[in-house]
Amino acid sequence: MGAAEPRSEIGQRKRILRIAAKLFAERGYHAIGMTELGEAVQLGRGALYHHIKSKEDLLYDISRNYISDLAEVAERGARLEPDPRKRIATLGSELVLKIASHQAELTVCFREIQSLTEPRRSEVLALHRRYEMAWRDTMVDGADLGIFRPYDPVVLKGVLGMYFYSYLWMRSDGRLSPTHIAQRLNDLALRMVDINGPYDASA
């Protein structure tokens, strides 16, 4: 087993990842070269390659880390919360707040997956499917309990898309806070699946 990375090394890599995510989100993964990245992080080529092996390594880490974290939190929540309605609201709120707090990283996570080469692309797509399954299982559980309409994969895609694409329009200085945005989206999601119609997600 290799020695652990020094704390300063970990901090430097996190800084590089954060700046790379911002550049990839603003201009697109393919528009950013290693020279430009090095200038942005204020490291020479040798120092930059000391912390990363390639530009794709950065894309892979950004894409994998955030969707993996979302999947783990969603699966843990499914074990702890038996009420599918509350679970939908929790899943939605966690997703919106994650996007709001790491908007550049989630923009890259949702938009740039196809730029990964195999087997990394398949690995990250599998994590997305794992996260999607947490939502699917919640909808199925609600249908089995008679409180949601029968599970519909198109509704699942519609609900997830509604949340995911908030990365395009949500603003840190916007009129509504991420919490308020999450409540509104949760209300819409529950209206889409609740067998008895509107459900108050803030209750």
Residue pairs with C-beta under 8 A, 6 or more apart in sequence:
5 13
9 51
12 51
13 51
13 52
15 41
16 37
16 41
16 43
16 48
16 51
16 52
16 58
17 58
17 61
17 62
17 105
18 104
18 105
19 37
19 40
19 41
20 32
20 37
20 40
20 41
20 55
20 58
20 59
20 62
21 62
21 102
21 104
21 105
21 107
21 108
22 104
23 32
23 36
23 37
23 40
24 32
24 58
24 59
24 62
24 104
24 107
24 108
24 112
25 103
25 104
25 105
25 107
25 108
25 111
26 104
28 112
29 55
29 59
29 108
29 112
29 115
30 115
32 55
33 55
34 45
34 48
34 55
35 45
37 48
37 55
37 58
38 44
38 45
38 48
41 48
43 51
52 58
56 115
56 116
56 117
56 120
59 108
59 112
59 115
59 116
60 116
60 120
60 124
62 105
62 108
62 109
63 108
63 109
63 112
63 113
63 116
63 124
64 120
64 123
64 124
64 127
65 105
66 98
66 102
66 105
66 106
66 109
67 109
67 124
67 127
67 128
67 131
68 127
69 98
70 94
70 95
70 98
70 131
71 127
71 130
71 131
71 134
73 94
74 91
74 94
74 131
74 134
74 135
75 130
75 134
77 87
77 90
77 91
77 94
77 134
78 87
78 134
78 137
78 138
81 87
81 90
84 138
84 139
84 141
84 142
84 145
84 147
84 148
85 142
85 147
85 190
85 194
85 199
85 201
87 138
87 141
88 135
88 138
88 139
88 142
88 186
88 189
88 190
88 193
88 201
89 186
89 190
89 201
91 134
91 135
91 138
92 163
92 182
92 185
92 186
92 189
92 201
93 179
93 182
93 183
93 186
95 163
95 164
95 182
96 163
96 166
96 170
96 178
96 181
96 182
96 185
97 178
97 179
97 182
98 106
99 106
99 163
99 166
99 167
99 170
99 178
100 170
100 172
100 178
100 181
101 178
103 167
103 170
103 172
106 167
107 167
110 164
110 167
113 121
113 124
113 125
113 128
114 121
116 124
132 156
132 160
135 156
135 159
135 160
136 151
136 153
136 156
139 148
139 151
139 155
139 156
139 193
140 151
142 148
142 193
143 149
143 150
143 151
146 195
147 194
147 195
147 196
148 193
148 194
148 195
149 155
149 193
149 194
149 195
155 192
155 193
158 192
159 189
159 192
159 193
162 185
162 188
162 189
163 185
163 189
166 181
166 185
170 178
170 181
176 184
183 201
183 202
186 201
187 198
187 199
187 200
187 201
187 202
189 201
190 198
190 199
190 201
191 197
191 198
191 199
